[in-house]
Structure formats: structure tokens, C-alpha cells
Amino acid sequence: MALLEDIAPFLGVVFGALITLFVYSILWKENPLSRAAEHLFIGLAAAYITATVYDAAMKVAVLTPGRLAEGNIVWALPIIIGFMYLFFFTKKYFWLYRFPVATVAGIGAGLVVVGNIQTNFVAQIAATVQLPLWGVPMLFPLDNIIIILGVITALSFFFFTFEQKGPLGISARVGRYVMMAAFGSAYGFTVMARVSLLIGRLRFLYETEEAGFWAYYMIPVVIVLLIIIAYWERTRKPPAEVPTAAPPPAAVPPPTPPPVAPPEEEEKLPKKRKKAS
């Protein structure tokens, strides 16, 4: 046990560096190393989420005073709803799986709608109205004026009751530029967040050391593995194609007999011919 505790930091550095390099090997192309990292991540995430949910359910619904452990059977309801997810794997009772999905989707939709209205609508209006325009240093009133004008012009862009021309058209055009700037800054923040993740992994590779072993020592190991994989994919024989039997010839339908006229029409035919002659 003591030996495992001693080598655990070393193994953490080794496996952390390997998984990082395996994931970034997809920049070459999809390969067995990148797929192994993806599958390992999905498996660990599924196991971690399962353990976390089980621990939370036991603490909240069972072990907390006044809950299921003390006879309050109301708390058995969420546990039963959770177990109903397992009916997803049966065809006969699959319809029971819809109840927990509908419950979670309904509760989630209600929370999201209320939260979005409160944070993105009501709070935004209140924060805009309460912006001070005097009594503060000169720079801040200018910022507040820009925010107020940006909110008003962006809202006027979606005002379609009247034709957007004149002052309304100018305001809508300015609002379009404000939204373009907002979308561009949001995209820039997203890119910065992804680049910061990349920088964090690079710093891990070049700054992490354990017992004289640096994480970047694993870079040549992964390069050698990629060379072996590339050589193996280049030299292996493609799988032999299994010959498929030719489909049987389509059956020729029998010829359809000519239509037979009813007896009444056959009697009328000679009369029509005589009239025609």
C-alpha cells in the first residue's frame, strides 16, 4: 500500500502526459491512440457520474435525517423514478422509460425557462435602467451611455410594426452593428477559452516533474508509436472481399390476355361496322 502511494504521483504524470498526447495525435488523423483516449475518457466519465449520482442519492434521499432511513417513504419516489431508466433496455416495458424522461425534461425545462427569463431578461432590464449617468468618474458615464444605446438600438432592430426607415432605420442599423460586435466578442471569448486549455496542457507537459521524470519525456514515445501505426497501416493487406452471389433473375410475368368484350358489346360491333360501311 505504501509503495502504491509512493508511485501514484509518478503514474499520474505518465498517464496524464500519455492521454494528452494521445488526444492531440488526432491532429495527424484519427488513429488507434486517439480512439483509445476517447474510449477511456467516456468510460471514466460514465463511471464517475454513476458513482457521484449514487453517492448524492444515498446522502440526500436515504442517509439525511428525516428521510428514507427514518421511514419517510416519500423519498422513495425519486429512487423509483431513477430505476425506471433501466426499462430503456427492454422492448416489452420500454414505455415505462418515458415516465422518468418526461419528469426530468419537464422539470428541467421549467427551471431553464424561469432562470433564463430572470437572468437574461428581467435582470438585464433592471441593470440597464439602474446605470448611473452622473456622480461617477468621466469614463464610466461614457461606458454606461454606450450600454444603454446598444440595448435600445439592438431592440429596435427587432421592431417590425413599422417599416424600418428614417430614425427607426438608423437605430436598427446601429443595433445590427452592436449585435455583430457582441457575437464577435462571444466567439473571441470561446476561442480564447479553447486556446487557454491548449496552453494549460502544454504547460503540464513542459513544467510537470516527478522524481526527476518530466512529462515531456513521453513525447518521443508517442512519436514512435505513431510511426509504428503509420507503418502498420501502410504495409498491411486490405481485407479480402467476400464474393457475393449474383441475385436470381427476376421472374418474367406471364403475358396478360387481351381484354374480352362483354356479349352485349360483341352484338353491337357488327352493326357499327355495317353503319360505317
ROKOL-103824 format. One record per residue (C-alpha): residue number from 1; x negated, y negated, z. Coordinates in steps of 0.1 Angstrom, whole numbers, padded with zeros to 4 digits, m for minus. Layout:
N
<site pos="NUM" X="X" Y="Y" Z="Z"/>
...
END
This chain:
277
<site pos="1" X="0000" Y="0000" Z="0000"/>
<site pos="2" X="m0028" Y="m0024" Z="0008"/>
<site pos="3" X="m0045" Y="m0015" Z="m0025"/>
<site pos="4" X="m0014" Y="m0024" Z="m0044"/>
<site pos="5" X="m0011" Y="m0057" Z="m0026"/>
<site pos="6" X="m0048" Y="m0064" Z="m0034"/>
<site pos="7" X="m0044" Y="m0057" Z="m0072"/>
<site pos="8" X="m0009" Y="m0072" Z="m0076"/>
<site pos="9" X="m0022" Y="m0107" Z="m0084"/>
<site pos="10" X="m0047" Y="m0093" Z="m0109"/>
<site pos="11" X="m0020" Y="m0072" Z="m0126"/>
<site pos="12" X="0002" Y="m0103" Z="m0127"/>
<site pos="13" X="m0024" Y="m0123" Z="m0146"/>
<site pos="14" X="m0030" Y="m0094" Z="m0170"/>
<site pos="15" X="0006" Y="m0087" Z="m0178"/>
<site pos="16" X="0015" Y="m0124" Z="m0179"/>
<site pos="17" X="m0012" Y="m0130" Z="m0205"/>
<site pos="18" X="m0002" Y="m0099" Z="m0225"/>
<site pos="19" X="0035" Y="m0107" Z="m0226"/>
<site pos="20" X="0028" Y="m0144" Z="m0235"/>
<site pos="21" X="0005" Y="m0133" Z="m0264"/>
<site pos="22" X="0030" Y="m0106" Z="m0275"/>
<site pos="23" X="0058" Y="m0132" Z="m0278"/>
<site pos="24" X="0036" Y="m0156" Z="m0298"/>
<site pos="25" X="0025" Y="m0128" Z="m0321"/>
<site pos="26" X="0058" Y="m0133" Z="m0339"/>
<site pos="27" X="0042" Y="m0164" Z="m0355"/>
<site pos="28" X="0025" Y="m0139" Z="m0377"/>
<site pos="29" X="0056" Y="m0118" Z="m0383"/>
<site pos="30" X="0079" Y="m0095" Z="m0365"/>
<site pos="31" X="0058" Y="m0066" Z="m0352"/>
<site pos="32" X="0059" Y="m0039" Z="m0325"/>
<site pos="33" X="0042" Y="m0062" Z="m0299"/>
<site pos="34" X="0068" Y="m0089" Z="m0302"/>
<site pos="35" X="0097" Y="m0064" Z="m0302"/>
<site pos="36" X="0082" Y="m0048" Z="m0271"/>
<site pos="37" X="0081" Y="m0081" Z="m0254"/>
<site pos="38" X="0117" Y="m0089" Z="m0264"/>
<site pos="39" X="0130" Y="m0055" Z="m0251"/>
<site pos="40" X="0110" Y="m0058" Z="m0219"/>
<site pos="41" X="0125" Y="m0092" Z="m0213"/>
<site pos="42" X="0161" Y="m0081" Z="m0220"/>
<site pos="43" X="0157" Y="m0051" Z="m0197"/>
<site pos="44" X="0142" Y="m0071" Z="m0168"/>
<site pos="45" X="0168" Y="m0098" Z="m0172"/>
<site pos="46" X="0196" Y="m0072" Z="m0171"/>
<site pos="47" X="0182" Y="m0055" Z="m0141"/>
<site pos="48" X="0176" Y="m0088" Z="m0123"/>
<site pos="49" X="0211" Y="m0102" Z="m0130"/>
<site pos="50" X="0226" Y="m0069" Z="m0118"/>
<site pos="51" X="0207" Y="m0069" Z="m0086"/>
<site pos="52" X="0214" Y="m0106" Z="m0080"/>
<site pos="53" X="0252" Y="m0102" Z="m0086"/>
<site pos="54" X="0253" Y="m0072" Z="m0064"/>
<site pos="55" X="0235" Y="m0090" Z="m0036"/>
<site pos="56" X="0257" Y="m0120" Z="m0039"/>
<site pos="57" X="0289" Y="m0099" Z="m0039"/>
<site pos="58" X="0278" Y="m0080" Z="m0008"/>
<site pos="59" X="0269" Y="m0112" Z="0011"/>
<site pos="60" X="0299" Y="m0132" Z="0000"/>
<site pos="61" X="0327" Y="m0106" Z="m0001"/>
<site pos="62" X="0316" Y="m0079" Z="0024"/>
<site pos="63" X="0290" Y="m0090" Z="0050"/>
<site pos="64" X="0301" Y="m0126" Z="0057"/>
<site pos="65" X="0321" Y="m0128" Z="0090"/>
<site pos="66" X="0359" Y="m0127" Z="0084"/>
<site pos="67" X="0356" Y="m0109" Z="0050"/>
<site pos="68" X="0360" Y="m0073" Z="0039"/>
<site pos="69" X="0338" Y="m0058" Z="0066"/>
<site pos="70" X="0362" Y="m0070" Z="0092"/>
<site pos="71" X="0394" Y="m0058" Z="0075"/>
<site pos="72" X="0403" Y="m0088" Z="0053"/>
<site pos="73" X="0413" Y="m0068" Z="0023"/>
<site pos="74" X="0420" Y="m0099" Z="0002"/>
<site pos="75" X="0383" Y="m0099" Z="m0006"/>
<site pos="76" X="0386" Y="m0065" Z="m0023"/>
<site pos="77" X="0404" Y="m0081" Z="m0052"/>
<site pos="78" X="0373" Y="m0098" Z="m0068"/>
<site pos="79" X="0354" Y="m0065" Z="m0063"/>
<site pos="80" X="0381" Y="m0046" Z="m0081"/>
<site pos="81" X="0382" Y="m0071" Z="m0109"/>
<site pos="82" X="0344" Y="m0068" Z="m0113"/>
<site pos="83" X="0346" Y="m0030" Z="m0115"/>
<site pos="84" X="0373" Y="m0033" Z="m0142"/>
<site pos="85" X="0345" Y="m0044" Z="m0166"/>
<site pos="86" X="0334" Y="m0008" Z="m0167"/>
<site pos="87" X="0365" Y="0001" Z="m0187"/>
<site pos="88" X="0347" Y="m0015" Z="m0217"/>
<site pos="89" X="0331" Y="0019" Z="m0222"/>
<site pos="90" X="0363" Y="0038" Z="m0226"/>
<site pos="91" X="0387" Y="0038" Z="m0255"/>
<site pos="92" X="0417" Y="0050" Z="m0236"/>
<site pos="93" X="0416" Y="0024" Z="m0209"/>
<site pos="94" X="0399" Y="m0004" Z="m0228"/>
<site pos="95" X="0430" Y="m0026" Z="m0223"/>
<site pos="96" X="0421" Y="m0029" Z="m0186"/>
<site pos="97" X="0389" Y="m0045" Z="m0196"/>
<site pos="98" X="0409" Y="m0075" Z="m0209"/>
<site pos="99" X="0420" Y="m0085" Z="m0174"/>
<site pos="100" X="0386" Y="m0094" Z="m0159"/>
<site pos="101" X="0376" Y="m0111" Z="m0192"/>
<site pos="102" X="0408" Y="m0132" Z="m0192"/>
<site pos="103" X="0404" Y="m0141" Z="m0155"/>
<site pos="104" X="0368" Y="m0152" Z="m0158"/>
<site pos="105" X="0374" Y="m0170" Z="m0191"/>
<site pos="106" X="0404" Y="m0189" Z="m0177"/>
<site pos="107" X="0386" Y="m0199" Z="m0145"/>
<site pos="108" X="0355" Y="m0209" Z="m0164"/>
<site pos="109" X="0375" Y="m0229" Z="m0190"/>
<site pos="110" X="0393" Y="m0248" Z="m0162"/>
<site pos="111" X="0361" Y="m0256" Z="m0144"/>
<site pos="112" X="0343" Y="m0267" Z="m0176"/>
<site pos="113" X="0372" Y="m0290" Z="m0187"/>
<site pos="114" X="0375" Y="m0306" Z="m0153"/>
<site pos="115" X="0338" Y="m0310" Z="m0150"/>
<site pos="116" X="0333" Y="m0325" Z="m0185"/>
<site pos="117" X="0362" Y="m0349" Z="m0180"/>
<site pos="118" X="0348" Y="m0361" Z="m0147"/>
<site pos="119" X="0311" Y="m0364" Z="m0157"/>
<site pos="120" X="0313" Y="m0373" Z="m0194"/>
<site pos="121" X="0344" Y="m0394" Z="m0194"/>
<site pos="122" X="0355" Y="m0409" Z="m0161"/>
<site pos="123" X="0320" Y="m0413" Z="m0147"/>
<site pos="124" X="0308" Y="m0428" Z="m0179"/>
<site pos="125" X="0335" Y="m0454" Z="m0179"/>
<site pos="126" X="0330" Y="m0462" Z="m0142"/>
<site pos="127" X="0292" Y="m0465" Z="m0147"/>
<site pos="128" X="0297" Y="m0488" Z="m0177"/>
<site pos="129" X="0322" Y="m0511" Z="m0160"/>
<site pos="130" X="0301" Y="m0514" Z="m0129"/>
<site pos="131" X="0269" Y="m0525" Z="m0147"/>
<site pos="132" X="0257" Y="m0558" Z="m0132"/>
<site pos="133" X="0250" Y="m0587" Z="m0156"/>
<site pos="134" X="0237" Y="m0613" Z="m0132"/>
<site pos="135" X="0218" Y="m0614" Z="m0099"/>
<site pos="136" X="0191" Y="m0590" Z="m0112"/>
<site pos="137" X="0157" Y="m0594" Z="m0129"/>
<site pos="138" X="0159" Y="m0606" Z="m0165"/>
<site pos="139" X="0150" Y="m0572" Z="m0181"/>
<site pos="140" X="0179" Y="m0553" Z="m0166"/>
<site pos="141" X="0208" Y="m0575" Z="m0177"/>
<site pos="142" X="0195" Y="m0570" Z="m0213"/>
<site pos="143" X="0195" Y="m0533" Z="m0208"/>
<site pos="144" X="0230" Y="m0534" Z="m0194"/>
<site pos="145" X="0242" Y="m0556" Z="m0223"/>
<site pos="146" X="0228" Y="m0531" Z="m0248"/>
<site pos="147" X="0245" Y="m0502" Z="m0230"/>
<site pos="148" X="0279" Y="m0520" Z="m0229"/>
<site pos="149" X="0277" Y="m0530" Z="m0266"/>
<site pos="150" X="0266" Y="m0495" Z="m0275"/>
<site pos="151" X="0296" Y="m0479" Z="m0257"/>
<site pos="152" X="0321" Y="m0503" Z="m0273"/>
<site pos="153" X="0307" Y="m0501" Z="m0308"/>
<site pos="154" X="0305" Y="m0463" Z="m0307"/>
<site pos="155" X="0341" Y="m0461" Z="m0295"/>
<site pos="156" X="0352" Y="m0484" Z="m0323"/>
<site pos="157" X="0337" Y="m0460" Z="m0348"/>
<site pos="158" X="0365" Y="m0436" Z="m0339"/>
<site pos="159" X="0392" Y="m0462" Z="m0341"/>
<site pos="160" X="0412" Y="m0453" Z="m0372"/>
<site pos="161" X="0445" Y="m0471" Z="m0365"/>
<site pos="162" X="0434" Y="m0500" Z="m0388"/>
<site pos="163" X="0412" Y="m0500" Z="m0418"/>
<site pos="164" X="0375" Y="m0505" Z="m0407"/>
<site pos="165" X="0367" Y="m0538" Z="m0423"/>
<site pos="166" X="0359" Y="m0572" Z="m0411"/>
<site pos="167" X="0348" Y="m0574" Z="m0374"/>
<site pos="168" X="0360" Y="m0538" Z="m0368"/>
<site pos="169" X="0340" Y="m0525" Z="m0397"/>
<site pos="170" X="0309" Y="m0543" Z="m0385"/>
<site pos="171" X="0314" Y="m0528" Z="m0350"/>
<site pos="172" X="0319" Y="m0493" Z="m0364"/>
<site pos="173" X="0288" Y="m0496" Z="m0385"/>
<site pos="174" X="0268" Y="m0507" Z="m0354"/>
<site pos="175" X="0283" Y="m0478" Z="m0335"/>
<site pos="176" X="0272" Y="m0454" Z="m0362"/>
<site pos="177" X="0236" Y="m0466" Z="m0357"/>
<site pos="178" X="0239" Y="m0463" Z="m0319"/>
<site pos="179" X="0251" Y="m0427" Z="m0323"/>
<site pos="180" X="0223" Y="m0419" Z="m0347"/>
<site pos="181" X="0198" Y="m0432" Z="m0322"/>
<site pos="182" X="0214" Y="m0412" Z="m0294"/>
<site pos="183" X="0214" Y="m0380" Z="m0315"/>
<site pos="184" X="0177" Y="m0386" Z="m0325"/>
<site pos="185" X="0167" Y="m0391" Z="m0289"/>
<site pos="186" X="0185" Y="m0360" Z="m0278"/>
<site pos="187" X="0167" Y="m0340" Z="m0305"/>
<site pos="188" X="0134" Y="m0355" Z="m0294"/>
<site pos="189" X="0140" Y="m0345" Z="m0258"/>
<site pos="190" X="0148" Y="m0310" Z="m0270"/>
<site pos="191" X="0116" Y="m0308" Z="m0289"/>
<site pos="192" X="0096" Y="m0322" Z="m0260"/>
<site pos="193" X="0111" Y="m0296" Z="m0237"/>
<site pos="194" X="0100" Y="m0268" Z="m0261"/>
<site pos="195" X="0066" Y="m0283" Z="m0265"/>
<site pos="196" X="0062" Y="m0286" Z="m0227"/>
<site pos="197" X="0070" Y="m0248" Z="m0225"/>
<site pos="198" X="0042" Y="m0241" Z="m0250"/>
<site pos="199" X="0018" Y="m0263" Z="m0232"/>
<site pos="200" X="0026" Y="m0246" Z="m0199"/>
<site pos="201" X="0019" Y="m0211" Z="m0214"/>
<site pos="202" X="m0014" Y="m0224" Z="m0229"/>
<site pos="203" X="m0024" Y="m0239" Z="m0196"/>
<site pos="204" X="m0016" Y="m0205" Z="m0180"/>
<site pos="205" X="m0039" Y="m0187" Z="m0205"/>
<site pos="206" X="m0068" Y="m0212" Z="m0201"/>
<site pos="207" X="m0066" Y="m0221" Z="m0164"/>
<site pos="208" X="m0054" Y="m0189" Z="m0146"/>
<site pos="209" X="m0082" Y="m0169" Z="m0130"/>
<site pos="210" X="m0080" Y="m0140" Z="m0105"/>
<site pos="211" X="m0111" Y="m0123" Z="m0091"/>
<site pos="212" X="m0133" Y="m0136" Z="m0119"/>
<site pos="213" X="m0109" Y="m0125" Z="m0146"/>
<site pos="214" X="m0095" Y="m0153" Z="m0168"/>
<site pos="215" X="m0062" Y="m0148" Z="m0186"/>
<site pos="216" X="m0077" Y="m0158" Z="m0219"/>
<site pos="217" X="m0098" Y="m0126" Z="m0218"/>
<site pos="218" X="m0067" Y="m0109" Z="m0232"/>
<site pos="219" X="m0067" Y="m0129" Z="m0264"/>
<site pos="220" X="m0093" Y="m0107" Z="m0282"/>
<site pos="221" X="m0074" Y="m0076" Z="m0270"/>
<site pos="222" X="m0042" Y="m0087" Z="m0286"/>
<site pos="223" X="m0060" Y="m0098" Z="m0318"/>
<site pos="224" X="m0075" Y="m0062" Z="m0321"/>
<site pos="225" X="m0040" Y="m0047" Z="m0315"/>
<site pos="226" X="m0026" Y="m0069" Z="m0343"/>
<site pos="227" X="m0054" Y="m0059" Z="m0367"/>
<site pos="228" X="m0047" Y="m0022" Z="m0359"/>
<site pos="229" X="m0010" Y="m0027" Z="m0365"/>
<site pos="230" X="m0016" Y="m0045" Z="m0398"/>
<site pos="231" X="m0040" Y="m0018" Z="m0410"/>
<site pos="232" X="m0015" Y="0009" Z="m0400"/>
<site pos="233" X="0014" Y="m0008" Z="m0418"/>
<site pos="234" X="m0008" Y="m0012" Z="m0449"/>
<site pos="235" X="m0020" Y="0024" Z="m0451"/>
<site pos="236" X="0010" Y="0043" Z="m0440"/>
<site pos="237" X="0030" Y="0061" Z="m0467"/>
<site pos="238" X="0065" Y="0049" Z="m0473"/>
<site pos="239" X="0092" Y="0074" Z="m0462"/>
<site pos="240" X="0102" Y="0097" Z="m0489"/>
<site pos="241" X="0136" Y="0090" Z="m0504"/>
<site pos="242" X="0161" Y="0118" Z="m0499"/>
<site pos="243" X="0177" Y="0126" Z="m0533"/>
<site pos="244" X="0214" Y="0121" Z="m0532"/>
<site pos="245" X="0238" Y="0144" Z="m0550"/>
<site pos="246" X="0255" Y="0129" Z="m0580"/>
<site pos="247" X="0291" Y="0121" Z="m0574"/>
<site pos="248" X="0315" Y="0145" Z="m0590"/>
<site pos="249" X="0331" Y="0133" Z="m0623"/>
<site pos="250" X="0363" Y="0116" Z="m0619"/>
<site pos="251" X="0393" Y="0137" Z="m0628"/>
<site pos="252" X="0409" Y="0127" Z="m0660"/>
<site pos="253" X="0446" Y="0121" Z="m0655"/>
<site pos="254" X="0469" Y="0141" Z="m0677"/>
<site pos="255" X="0484" Y="0123" Z="m0707"/>
<site pos="256" X="0517" Y="0107" Z="m0700"/>
<site pos="257" X="0546" Y="0120" Z="m0722"/>
<site pos="258" X="0563" Y="0094" Z="m0744"/>
<site pos="259" X="0594" Y="0079" Z="m0729"/>
<site pos="260" X="0626" Y="0097" Z="m0738"/>
<site pos="261" X="0656" Y="0076" Z="m0746"/>
<site pos="262" X="0689" Y="0084" Z="m0729"/>
<site pos="263" X="0715" Y="0103" Z="m0751"/>
<site pos="264" X="0737" Y="0072" Z="m0754"/>
<site pos="265" X="0709" Y="0052" Z="m0769"/>
<site pos="266" X="0700" Y="0081" Z="m0793"/>
<site pos="267" X="0735" Y="0080" Z="m0807"/>
<site pos="268" X="0732" Y="0042" Z="m0813"/>
<site pos="269" X="0699" Y="0044" Z="m0831"/>
<site pos="270" X="0713" Y="0058" Z="m0865"/>
<site pos="271" X="0740" Y="0032" Z="m0865"/>
<site pos="272" X="0714" Y="0004" Z="m0861"/>
<site pos="273" X="0693" Y="0019" Z="m0889"/>
<site pos="274" X="0723" Y="0020" Z="m0912"/>
<site pos="275" X="0731" Y="m0016" Z="m0905"/>
<site pos="276" X="0695" Y="m0026" Z="m0911"/>
<site pos="277" X="0696" Y="m0008" Z="m0945"/>
END
